[in-house]
Amino acid sequence: MGIKKKIRFKDALRIVLSLAPLLVFSGCQKVINVDLNEAAPRIVIEGLINDRHVPYSVTITKSGSYFNQPVLPSVSGADVTITDNAGTTDTLREATPGIYLTSRIRGTPGRTYTLKVISDNREYSGTSTMLSHVNIDSLKLVKSEFQRFDFGGNNQHEINMEIHCFFKDPEEKNFYRIKVFKNDSINIQNYRLYDDQYTNGQETELRVARAEAGVTFRVELLSIDKQTYGYYRTLDDLLFTNPFFGSTPANPNNNLSNGALGYFGAVAISSKTIIITDSLINSVE
């Protein structure tokens, strides 16, 4: 039985999409061998510009085999530039193998940025526009009450404390990524995506996390353009979709040319922190 799969990139935002080499069905003695066809290596470019921290970095690697090459090879010696529509051009230097740093460019809401990479006589490019900086007005604890039902009839009334994020959405089309850090740690499940289809120009309230006593939560609100939103949306589908019970996975949508994998984005970031104490929890009505 031969099934062709695309094997790409892994780690937090590098996704290797593959089937397990053996499928063993419960209660059945037959083992089905799945033939995985290796894909030719492709360049993987990852870069993000924001309006808070400099310098920015662009990471360039090559995709590889999930089974034989868990560490992706770095791409050195590439020519990497970023330009904006205000006339600034920044030639990035290679700080460590495969990691290129800016020195001049600055993230400014409203500007459009273009990344160009030349490697092995092939040119790759991507463009992203930084949307408006949207401030988080506040983070608040909200009490959530619900009934938990089970088949034994032992229904339980539960109360959770949730962290809600409040902000004013501008009078324009906006897309957001929300990242939640617990004691400065994050994993791929601690983010969500949101667009203002139903809340354009309105005061907006989003549930972002379940509160835990003794934990410091930092919430980041990232304003992203439509293409970056599309990348994260398809990436989210790939991360949390079981490949055995859905359609055949593909690589996330991106804004890079010439068949490159990865993404290039420009985002405006605001953040707020809340410390969850027992007294804060007890004060919520």
C-alpha angles and dihedrals in degrees: 000000000000123000120177116217133178112236113199134150136330148192124074096334098005109090124197108195111202142137121238112266091237129038111199114186118209114251093014126103095203118100116205116212114213117208109220114199115211116234121224112260115265131190116265117204123186123179137152131185121197138176096242117049133040146228102047122210135216116200119203123190140148123251114243147176117302091215103041105027114036091160109066115228116247121238111227131184097035122148106236126182135168122199132181132207090252090070101260118139122189123191107205123223123220105244096177129357108302096358117104124189133205125230107180113021119097129195112244125172112247096029126113120224129202124199120202124188125183115191130156090358092301124115125216127182142177136183131206135173121217109228127208121307106247116198123219104236096197149333116227139180114242125190114232119196125189144152120249113209128198134180092252092065093245097133115186131202109223132188122202130185113224132189113230125194120216125199141148112249112218123240093262138074108286138179125196143195116199118204122191122200121196110202087339093305126116137178132192092267093058096082138072138189127231137177126193098236091131101023104045109155093000138115104267131206122191130181105229108169147353110257122240123193115246094021128117113218123198116192122199122196111202119195106210135178124248095263093051089047089053091051093052092042094056090040089054090051091052094047096051104030119097105233091209094062104035142051121301108284122240134188118286117268111262142175098235123114134223096035098298119155125222130045145270118208143167115211138177112220133202125173144185134186131217126187113211109219130170090246091053091051092048091051094061111101 
